Amino acid sequence: MEDESPMDSCRPDTAEQRVRNALTAIAAGRPVVVIDAADREGEGDLIFAAALATTELVAFTVRHTSGFVCVALPGDECDRLGLPAMHHSNDDRFDTAYRITVDMRGTGTGISAASRAATIAALASPDSLASDFVRPGHVVPLMARPGGVLDRPGLTEAAVDLTRLAGVPAAGALCEIVSQDRPVDMARGPELERFAKEHDLVLLSIADLIHYRQRTEPQVRRGAVTSLPTDFGRFRAVGYVGAHDGAEHMALVVDPTGGRQFEEVPVHVHTECLSGDVFRSTACGCRQELEKAMFQFCAEGCGVVLYLRPPGGPRACGIFATERNEGVNSSAMQAVADWILADLASTFPAADVSA
């Protein structure tokens, strides 16, 4: 299930180890290098805990980056600190949520490393007030999505997720690393690896963080359980709701009467297809595969059908060919399936559910 990150070919550690190492570093006040997805910018940012900002840390950041230092914050903190959108119309191609720039009051011009460190730390402080800042300033707040990298796989969300998981205030300072080989461009790929090694910094990717959260945080919540009669037989139907996107999923279970272990139970994973499942389209084999599994499991007296709804709206083969339906078999859907199966295993076999 793990997405391959840019470092996997040359680093022996796993995604989970990289994230845990990064959390340890961030909690200790050290920066880490986080690589964006290749299909986005493919760049790397220095990220550190805003609450632990120091003059030396900001000076190091400015020396090796673009100097456009930002602080990623949860939406409720942006509201509490009076940080409105930088402009009413956001045309950024990655929908980065820039807020109005700020300086902490009493920090002089606001541009020095000491001044920016004070502003960065103040943005992370739960004791700070909106009146503690002057606008505009030299530090750029960014508003993260509520679901973090599971909602939007961006560096803004990575900064908030990493600080939250590290046990410090959920506010991360971040800035793009500039290429030493091509000073007019940003560092990418092997150059980021060399930079991290040279400065003894943890290197990880957003894909690593997504994988870590999918493996360590429940991706679904159990809902109602009922008995579901069908043309093929009776199933125990268990509803689930996505913990982050609210998508509704269902498990159709035929519980064996013998002492069979859950690991031995056959499983069929089906992704919702509106055209096939509902309108019985013959242009795809989705419905046929679903019905075959339901018939087989009822006939054999054992099996689990997972009916998964992809995020972003209905999927219909040959009709809704949009970006939201790409990657239906992505790590996100695999994580949902894994968590549902883990929940079913914990209550297997279930007591009979009457109609």
C-alpha positions as CSV (number, residue, x, y, z in Angstrom):
1,M,0.0,0.0,0.0
2,E,2.9,2.4,0.5
3,D,3.4,5.0,-2.1
4,E,6.9,5.1,-3.5
5,S,8.6,8.3,-2.5
6,P,11.5,10.0,-4.3
7,M,14.0,8.6,-1.7
8,D,12.9,4.9,-1.7
9,S,15.5,3.9,-4.2
10,C,18.4,5.0,-2.1
11,R,17.2,5.1,1.5
12,P,16.8,1.8,3.4
13,D,14.4,3.2,6.0
14,T,10.6,3.0,5.6
15,A,8.0,5.7,5.2
16,E,6.9,5.2,8.8
17,Q,10.5,5.4,10.1
18,R,11.1,8.6,8.2
19,V,8.0,10.2,9.6
20,R,8.8,9.1,13.2
21,N,12.4,10.5,12.8
22,A,10.9,13.8,11.5
23,L,8.5,14.1,14.4
24,T,11.4,13.6,16.9
25,A,13.4,16.3,15.1
26,I,10.6,18.7,15.0
27,A,9.8,18.2,18.7
28,A,13.5,19.0,19.4
29,G,13.3,22.3,17.5
30,R,15.2,21.0,14.4
31,P,14.0,21.6,10.8
32,V,13.3,18.7,8.4
33,V,13.2,18.6,4.6
34,V,9.8,17.7,3.1
35,I,9.5,16.9,-0.6
36,D,6.4,17.8,-2.5
37,A,4.8,15.4,-5.0
38,A,6.4,15.2,-8.4
39,D,3.1,16.0,-10.1
40,R,2.8,19.2,-8.1
41,E,6.0,21.3,-7.7
42,G,8.4,18.5,-6.9
43,E,10.3,20.9,-4.7
44,G,11.5,20.6,-1.1
45,D,10.7,22.8,1.9
46,L,12.5,23.3,5.2
47,I,9.8,22.9,7.8
48,F,10.2,23.4,11.6
49,A,7.9,24.0,14.5
50,A,6.8,27.7,14.6
51,A,6.5,27.6,18.4
52,L,10.2,26.7,18.6
53,A,11.5,29.3,16.2
54,T,14.8,31.0,17.0
55,T,16.9,33.7,15.4
56,E,19.5,31.1,14.4
57,L,16.9,28.8,12.9
58,V,15.3,31.5,10.8
59,A,18.7,32.7,9.7
60,F,19.6,29.2,8.5
61,T,16.3,29.0,6.7
62,V,16.7,32.3,4.9
63,R,20.3,31.4,4.0
64,H,19.2,28.2,2.2
65,T,15.8,29.1,0.9
66,S,13.9,31.7,-1.1
67,G,13.4,33.7,2.1
68,F,9.7,33.8,1.5
69,V,9.0,32.4,5.0
70,C,5.5,31.2,5.7
71,V,3.7,29.8,8.7
72,A,1.0,27.2,8.2
73,L,-1.9,27.4,10.6
74,P,-5.2,25.6,11.2
75,G,-8.2,27.5,9.9
76,D,-9.6,28.3,13.4
77,E,-6.3,29.9,14.4
78,C,-6.3,32.0,11.3
79,D,-9.8,33.2,12.3
80,R,-8.8,33.7,15.9
81,L,-5.8,35.8,15.0
82,G,-7.7,37.9,12.4
83,L,-5.9,36.6,9.4
84,P,-8.2,37.0,6.4
85,A,-7.4,35.8,2.9
86,M,-4.7,37.8,1.1
87,H,-7.1,38.4,-1.8
88,H,-10.8,37.6,-2.3
89,S,-10.0,35.7,-5.4
90,N,-7.4,32.9,-5.1
91,D,-5.9,32.1,-8.6
92,D,-3.0,30.0,-7.2
93,R,-2.9,26.9,-9.3
94,F,-2.5,24.7,-6.2
95,D,-5.1,26.6,-4.2
96,T,-2.6,27.7,-1.5
97,A,-4.5,29.6,1.1
98,Y,-2.4,32.7,1.6
99,R,-3.5,35.0,4.4
100,I,-2.6,38.6,5.0
101,T,1.1,39.1,6.0
102,V,2.0,40.1,9.5
103,D,4.7,41.3,11.9
104,M,4.6,41.1,15.6
105,R,4.3,44.5,17.2
106,G,7.5,46.0,18.5
107,T,9.9,44.0,16.3
108,G,11.3,46.9,14.4
109,T,11.2,46.6,10.7
110,G,10.1,43.0,10.9
111,I,12.5,41.7,8.3
112,S,15.5,40.6,10.4
113,A,15.9,37.0,11.4
114,A,15.3,38.0,15.0
115,S,12.1,39.9,14.1
116,R,10.7,37.1,12.0
117,A,11.5,34.5,14.6
118,A,9.5,36.5,17.1
119,T,6.6,36.8,14.7
120,I,6.7,33.1,13.8
121,A,6.7,32.0,17.4
122,A,3.9,34.5,18.2
123,L,1.7,33.0,15.4
124,A,2.0,29.6,17.1
125,S,1.3,30.8,20.6
126,P,-2.2,30.1,22.0
127,D,-1.8,33.3,24.1
128,S,-1.4,35.6,21.1
129,L,-4.2,38.0,20.1
130,A,-5.1,39.5,16.8
131,S,-4.0,42.9,18.2
132,D,-0.5,41.6,18.7
133,F,0.3,41.8,15.0
134,V,0.6,44.6,12.5
135,R,-0.6,44.1,8.9
136,P,1.0,43.9,6.3
137,G,4.3,42.4,7.5
138,H,7.1,40.1,6.5
139,V,5.8,36.7,7.5
140,V,3.1,34.9,5.4
141,P,0.5,32.9,7.2
142,L,-1.1,30.0,5.3
143,M,-4.3,28.3,6.1
144,A,-4.3,24.5,6.1
145,R,-7.2,22.3,5.3
146,P,-8.9,20.6,8.2
147,G,-8.0,17.1,7.1
148,G,-4.3,17.9,6.6
149,V,-2.5,16.0,3.9
150,L,-5.4,13.5,3.7
151,D,-7.5,16.4,2.5
152,R,-4.9,18.3,0.4
153,P,-1.4,16.8,-0.2
154,G,0.3,20.1,0.1
155,L,3.3,21.4,2.1
156,T,1.0,23.7,4.1
157,E,-0.9,20.7,5.4
158,A,2.3,18.8,5.9
159,A,3.7,21.5,8.2
160,V,0.5,21.5,10.3
161,D,0.3,17.7,10.4
162,L,4.0,17.3,11.4
163,T,3.9,19.8,14.2
164,R,0.6,18.4,15.5
165,L,1.9,14.9,15.5
166,A,5.1,16.0,17.1
167,G,3.2,17.2,20.2
168,V,3.9,20.9,19.7
169,P,1.4,23.6,18.7
170,A,0.0,22.9,15.3
171,A,1.8,25.6,13.4
172,G,4.7,25.0,11.1
173,A,7.2,27.4,9.5
174,L,8.1,26.5,5.9
175,C,10.1,27.9,3.0
176,E,11.3,26.5,-0.4
177,I,14.9,25.3,-0.6
178,V,16.9,27.0,-3.4
179,S,19.2,25.0,-5.7
180,Q,22.9,25.5,-5.1
181,D,23.6,24.1,-8.5
182,R,21.2,26.5,-10.2
183,P,20.6,29.5,-7.9
184,V,17.8,30.8,-10.2
185,D,15.8,27.6,-9.6
186,M,14.5,25.5,-6.7
187,A,16.3,22.4,-5.4
188,R,14.8,19.0,-6.4
189,G,15.4,15.3,-6.3
190,P,19.0,14.2,-5.6
191,E,20.1,17.8,-4.7
192,L,17.6,17.8,-1.8
193,E,19.0,14.5,-0.6
194,R,22.5,16.0,-0.7
195,F,21.3,19.0,1.2
196,A,19.7,17.0,3.9
197,K,22.8,14.8,4.3
198,E,25.1,17.8,4.4
199,H,23.2,19.4,7.2
200,D,22.1,16.1,9.0
201,L,18.4,16.7,8.4
202,V,15.6,14.2,8.2
203,L,14.3,13.9,4.7
204,L,10.8,12.7,3.9
205,S,8.0,13.2,1.4
206,I,4.4,14.1,1.6
207,A,3.6,10.6,0.4
208,D,5.4,9.3,3.5
209,L,3.2,11.4,5.7
210,I,0.1,10.4,3.9
211,H,1.0,6.7,4.3
212,Y,1.9,7.2,8.0
213,R,-1.5,8.8,8.8
214,Q,-3.4,6.2,6.8
215,R,-1.7,3.5,8.7
216,T,-1.9,5.0,12.2
217,E,-5.2,6.9,12.2
218,P,-8.6,5.2,11.7
219,Q,-9.9,6.0,8.3
220,V,-13.5,5.0,8.9
221,R,-16.2,5.0,11.7
222,R,-18.6,2.1,12.0
223,G,-22.3,2.9,11.5
224,A,-25.4,0.8,11.5
225,V,-25.5,-2.9,11.3
226,T,-28.5,-4.8,9.8
227,S,-29.5,-7.9,8.0
228,L,-29.8,-7.4,4.2
229,P,-31.8,-9.9,2.1
230,T,-30.8,-10.0,-1.6
231,D,-31.4,-12.1,-4.7
232,F,-28.3,-14.0,-3.8
233,G,-28.9,-14.6,-0.1
234,R,-28.8,-12.8,3.2
235,F,-25.9,-10.6,4.2
236,R,-24.9,-8.9,7.4
237,A,-24.6,-5.3,6.2
238,V,-22.3,-3.0,8.1
239,G,-22.1,0.7,7.3
240,Y,-19.0,2.8,7.6
241,V,-18.3,6.6,7.2
242,G,-15.0,8.0,6.1
243,A,-13.3,9.8,9.0
244,H,-12.0,12.6,6.8
245,D,-14.2,12.9,3.7
246,G,-17.6,11.6,5.0
247,A,-17.8,9.1,2.2
248,E,-20.2,6.2,3.0
249,H,-19.1,2.6,2.5
250,M,-20.6,-0.8,3.2
251,A,-19.4,-4.3,4.1
252,L,-21.6,-7.2,3.1
253,V,-20.7,-10.2,5.2
254,V,-21.6,-13.8,5.0
255,D,-20.5,-15.2,8.4
256,P,-19.5,-18.8,8.4
257,T,-21.1,-21.2,10.8
258,G,-17.9,-23.2,11.4
259,G,-14.8,-22.2,13.2
260,R,-13.2,-20.4,10.3
261,Q,-10.6,-17.7,11.0
262,F,-11.2,-14.2,9.5
263,E,-7.9,-14.4,7.6
264,E,-9.3,-17.4,5.7
265,V,-12.5,-15.5,4.6
266,P,-12.5,-14.5,0.9
267,V,-12.8,-10.8,0.2
268,H,-14.0,-8.9,-2.8
269,V,-13.4,-5.1,-3.0
270,H,-15.8,-3.3,-5.2
271,T,-15.6,0.5,-6.0
272,E,-18.9,2.1,-6.7
273,C,-19.8,2.4,-10.4
274,L,-23.0,4.3,-11.0
275,S,-23.4,3.3,-14.6
276,G,-22.8,-0.4,-14.0
277,D,-24.3,-0.9,-10.5
278,V,-27.4,1.2,-10.9
279,F,-28.1,1.5,-14.6
280,R,-26.8,-2.0,-15.5
281,S,-24.5,-0.7,-18.2
282,T,-22.8,-3.4,-20.3
283,A,-19.9,-1.1,-21.2
284,C,-18.1,-2.2,-18.1
285,G,-17.8,-5.4,-16.0
286,C,-18.4,-3.7,-12.6
287,R,-21.9,-5.1,-11.9
288,Q,-21.0,-8.6,-13.2
289,E,-18.0,-8.8,-10.9
290,L,-20.1,-7.6,-7.9
291,E,-22.9,-10.0,-8.5
292,K,-20.5,-12.9,-9.1
293,A,-18.9,-12.3,-5.7
294,M,-22.2,-12.0,-3.9
295,F,-23.5,-15.2,-5.5
296,Q,-20.2,-17.1,-4.7
297,F,-20.0,-16.0,-1.1
298,C,-23.7,-16.9,-0.4
299,A,-23.3,-20.2,-2.2
300,E,-20.1,-21.0,-0.2
301,G,-21.5,-19.7,3.1
302,C,-18.6,-17.3,3.7
303,G,-17.2,-14.1,2.4
304,V,-17.0,-10.3,2.6
305,V,-17.9,-7.8,-0.1
306,L,-16.6,-4.3,0.5
307,Y,-18.6,-1.7,-1.4
308,L,-16.5,1.5,-1.4
309,R,-17.4,4.9,-2.5
310,P,-14.5,7.0,-3.8
311,P,-14.1,10.6,-2.5
312,G,-15.3,13.5,-4.5
313,G,-18.6,12.2,-5.8
314,P,-20.0,9.2,-7.8
315,R,-17.9,7.2,-10.1
316,A,-19.4,6.0,-13.4
317,C,-17.3,4.1,-15.9
318,G,-17.4,5.9,-19.2
319,I,-19.4,8.9,-18.0
320,F,-17.8,10.8,-15.2
321,A,-14.2,10.7,-16.6
322,T,-13.0,13.5,-14.3
323,E,-9.9,14.0,-12.2
324,R,-11.8,13.1,-9.0
325,N,-12.2,9.5,-10.2
326,E,-8.5,9.0,-11.1
327,G,-6.7,6.8,-8.7
328,V,-9.7,4.9,-7.5
329,N,-7.4,2.1,-6.4
330,S,-5.1,4.6,-4.7
331,S,-3.6,4.3,-1.2
332,A,-6.5,6.2,0.2
333,M,-9.0,3.6,-0.9
334,Q,-6.7,0.8,0.1
335,A,-6.4,2.3,3.6
336,V,-10.2,2.5,3.9
337,A,-10.5,-1.2,2.9
338,D,-7.8,-2.2,5.4
339,W,-9.4,-0.3,8.3
340,I,-12.9,-1.8,7.5
341,L,-11.4,-5.3,7.4
342,A,-9.6,-4.7,10.7
343,D,-12.8,-3.7,12.3
344,L,-14.7,-6.7,10.9
345,A,-12.0,-9.0,12.1
346,S,-12.3,-7.6,15.7
347,T,-16.0,-8.7,15.8
348,F,-15.7,-11.9,13.8
349,P,-17.8,-14.0,13.7
350,A,-20.7,-11.8,14.6
351,A,-23.8,-12.8,16.3
352,D,-26.8,-13.3,14.1
353,V,-28.6,-10.1,13.0
354,S,-32.2,-10.6,12.4
355,A,-34.2,-8.8,9.7
